[in-house]
Amino acid sequence: MGAAALCLGMAHGALALEARIDGIEGDVANNVRHYLGSVDAERYSRSRVEGEVQRRTREAMRVYGYYEPQVHHHLDPSDPPRYVDLTIEPGPRVRIESIDFQVRGTASVDPPFQQAIDDFSLEVGDPLVHAPYDSLRNRLANLSLERGYFDWAFTDRRMEVRPFAESARLYLALASGPRYDFGDITIRGNHIVTERLRQMSPFEPGDPYLAGQVAQYAQRLGQTGWFGSVSVRPRLDARRELALGEPARGWWNEVSTEGEAALPSDAAERRQRAERPRISALALAGSRQLHALERPDMPVDIVVEPAHRHRFETGIGYATDVGPRLRFSWHQPWINSYGHSLDHDFFISQPEQHLSGVYTLPLADPLRDQYRFQYGLRHRDNEDTRSSEATVELARRWEFDNGWIQTLFARATYEDFTQGGEADSVLLYYPGVSWARTRTRNPRFPTWGDRQRISFEYSDTLWGSDADFLRMTGETEWIRMFGSDLRFLTRLSVGAMETNDFSKIPPSLRFFTGGDRSVRGYAYESLAPRNEEGRLRGGQQLLTGSVELQRRIRGDWWGAAFVDTGDAFDDWGPDSLNTGAGLGVRWVSPVGPIRFDIAHPFDDEDNAWRLHFAIGPEF
């Protein structure tokens, strides 16, 4: 069936009439080809094809100001004809003699309307092109609806063309009527406190209407995760539905406007009814404005349905850093009428297993202002690191208009660990602050994006913590496209810690690097200072960087070349950095990019190369 459809599609394309044109070129010639490309010569007689060629060619040239072309055609002698040879004498081109564009009513002082007129691309004396005029007309109509001028109408919309004088006059007049304000907000079907939902609105009753803010309100409600469906719609004034379109002459129009009314039986009576005065849509709109309020309002109706209270997700993956991995998530988007939520996440792999949860208490702006209570249990067993960790955290989160997220937190961690053969257990209390921002386009395989994050943490024995330290981490990642087939990625990560007793610092706070997400060519977290026995001890500073260039091979397949460098160390500033470089392949699958890399480590005498495999976007 699919093969048959493909063959039919190819056959239909083969029957399209090809135009070979002499005498004109550029956009005008391309438009003629476009108009003639839909002529199916097999369906028409030869004389009908000739007529269509003449008619469509003239139509295609008219929109570029050529109203009196001489078109000579010669059809392919085969039956049906496959092509037509056109010799065209375009003749004189109509030029613009005058332009008269006006906006009347409240919109006359609304800047976007005047800007639309100022942006009109043609001037007096220019050749006539229809498209800019049509574009301006549509733009003014769209602006009227987007900015709340619901009683708008074009009182003049003319393009007067005089081919004999090679001139055109353009007229366009918009009567906007009053601009509507936002009216009352009505919410139905909600299980969350109504006042909390009203606080999320980007507008207040009495503000000038903007369609973009209606869409923004719907987006905000959807982003909370509280609702399975969201509908935010303006309630059109019922008075506007009384307006009738301009009626056609004749008794038959009585039927279309009066519904099931009986037809008049007498011809004289029919003529009398047809000639009876009636009100037009434009007249009704004008009369209504005489008695309308200065600033009518537009109520907004919101209908929502609760989301399911429990949502479960599972995921299976593989990466060379951790091997096979399994993730199970339990999400409760709302657990009470205030919109509190609870998330649990369980992750298991060979070197690491963790269970974590987040209880979120939204504040006045639920998407931007929140309190969060988090817990976590983690066990690690990787080379020289063995650790069991329990953490609780209370955080206050703000999101600013520029996209940056600020988080203040207080954390308590108990960790029982063995690092490089040295065992200890510590209980730490430390506050911290972080700032982060992620921007991306096309999250599945970003074509543009960047991510920044910086954080500071401080612990002191003064309040009962087992270690003193000041710790800072920062990272930045960038993705940019050059054309449609070249993709550039770069990454930089830094970390630093100041402490008077490094042995009291648990592995979760020490620095290690190496692996799929840092320095490829080296094993996962295998780069760090070592003790006298050659075991990994971890570092007090960190510096890693990466540059990668990807080139599209075909479709969703990309090739990659990269260089990574970095290390963890103790002193301020490393003596040397470990570097790896290699080649890779990317496949943009439905679940995200699948990455396969072969990397050569320049500072590892025991390994000439290393494979890296991972699934998922860069960030």
Disulfide bonds with the S-S distance in Angstrom:
none
